[in-house]
Amino acid sequence: KNNDKYLHQNIDGKKDSHGMLFFSYATPKRKMSYNNIIYGHNMKDGSMFADLLKYSSKSFYKKHKYVKIYTEGYNYVYEVVDVFRLSCDKGSGTENLYRQLGEFNKKSVFKKWKKQVKGIHEYKCSSDYKSTDNLMILSTCEYTHNNGRLAVLCKQVKCKKVSK
């Protein structure tokens, strides 16, 4: 029940500075459900989520608008709909944005959340999103804020069941 477990260990539980890409502990096991967060380090060697930082550039976004996720039973396609930076420090004003992602069934929460994201996003993406979309945030550390994160917000546009 915490998001620190895979920051500094690999799938075998051995210490590893790269850590792993991992879902937020709040995501149901083996299920891409409503509103997920996937975390990962951006390593200097270019591994893990290092390429997420490239989404700071609108020209990179224009060439890479879609994210594909392959799981054991499904293939998903997500469209990038927003890119923003935030601080997770207590009192920053943005520290609760990730937690609120799971509360979009309350339209007032979504409306306030979207307005707050619009105020900190890097640029305007070509697609919009609504509270009923299946959303996913790809998240990595960034260093323009204390305890900073770069977040790439995506909405699901395709889900295909695959046979084993």
N, C-alpha and C positions, 0 to 999 in steps of 0.2 A: 504493500500500500504506500509506496513512495516512488518518485521518479528518479532517484539517485542510483538505484541498483546497477543499471547497465552503463552508467557514465564512465566507469573505470574498470569494467570487466567484460570478458567476451562470453560467448554462448556457453562455454564450458565452465564458467565461473572463475576463470583464471584472470589475474590482474592484467589489464591491457589499457594503455593510455588512449587508444582509439575508442574504447568503449564499444557500443553497438548502436544501431538505429533502433529505437524502441517506441512503442505506443505509450501514451499516458496510462498510468495505472487505472484510470477511470474507464478505459476502453474495454468492452467485453472481450474475453479471450477468443481469438480466431474469428473475429467478426468485424467487418468494416461497417459499423453502424452509424447512426446519426452523429455527426460532429466529432471527429477524431483529431488527436494531436500526435504527430510523430516527431520525436526529438532525436538529435544527433549532433556530435561535435563537427566543427569545420576544421579539419586538420591541415596544417601547413604543407603536408605532402600531397594535398589535393584529394584525399580520401574522405569517406563518410559524407557529410553534408557540406563540404567546402564549396561545391558549385552553387549552393543556395545563395551565397553572397553575391553571385553574379546577377541575381534578380534585382539588385540595386540599380542596375542599368535598364532603362526602358527598351533599348535596342536588343538586349539579351532576352527580355520578356517577349518581345515581338517574334523572336525566332524559336521560343520555347514556351508556348502558351499551354501546352498539355503535359500532364504528369500521368504516367502509367504505373499501376500497382498490380502485381501478380500475387495471388494467394493460392492456397491449395485447391480451393473450389471455385474461385471467381477471378476474372480479370476486370479491372476498373480503369476508367479513364476520367481524369479530373482536369478541369480548366482552371488556370490561374486567374483569380478575380481581384486580388489585392496583394500588395506587398507593403509591409510596415515594420517599423522598428519601435521597440518599447523597452522600458526598464521594468524589471521584476522586483525592484527594491520597494520595500514597504514605504508608503507615503509618496510614491512617484506619481500616482494618479492613473497609472496604466498597469499596475501589478495584478489587477483582477481580470484583465481582458481574457486570459486563457480560461480561467475558472468559469466565467460567464458564458463561454461557448456552449456549455451544456444546459443553459437556461433559456434558449431561444424559443421554447414553447410559450414563453411570456413575451408577447409582442412589444411591450414597453421596454424590456431588457434588450431585445434585439435592436430596436430603433435607437436607443441610447448608445449601444455598443457600436453600431454602424457609424453613427455620427462621430464617436470618439476615434474610431479607426480612420475615418476620412480626414480627421484633423492631423493624423500622424503618418499617413501613407506616403510612399515614395513618389507615386505618380498615379494617374488615372488609367486603369486597365480598360480594355474594350468591352468586357462583359460585366454584368451586374449580378447580384445574388440576393436571395430573400430568405426569410427565416425558415421556410419549409424545405430549402435545399439541403442535401447531404453535403456537409462541409468538412474540410480537412485543413489543418494547419501543419505545415512542415516548418520546424523550428530549430534554429541553431544560434549559438552565441555570436554576438557582435560587440564591438568595443567603442561605439560612439556614445553609449550610455553606461552608467554603473549597472552591473548585473544585466546587461543588455541582451536582447534577442532580436534576430531578424525573423520575421514570420512571413511565410508565403501561404496565403489563403487560397484554397481551391474549392470548386464545387464539382460534385460528381455529375458527369454527363453521360456516362455509359457504364453498365455493369453486365458482364456476360458470364453465365455459368459455364464452367469447363468440366469435362469428364476426366476422371482420374486415370 
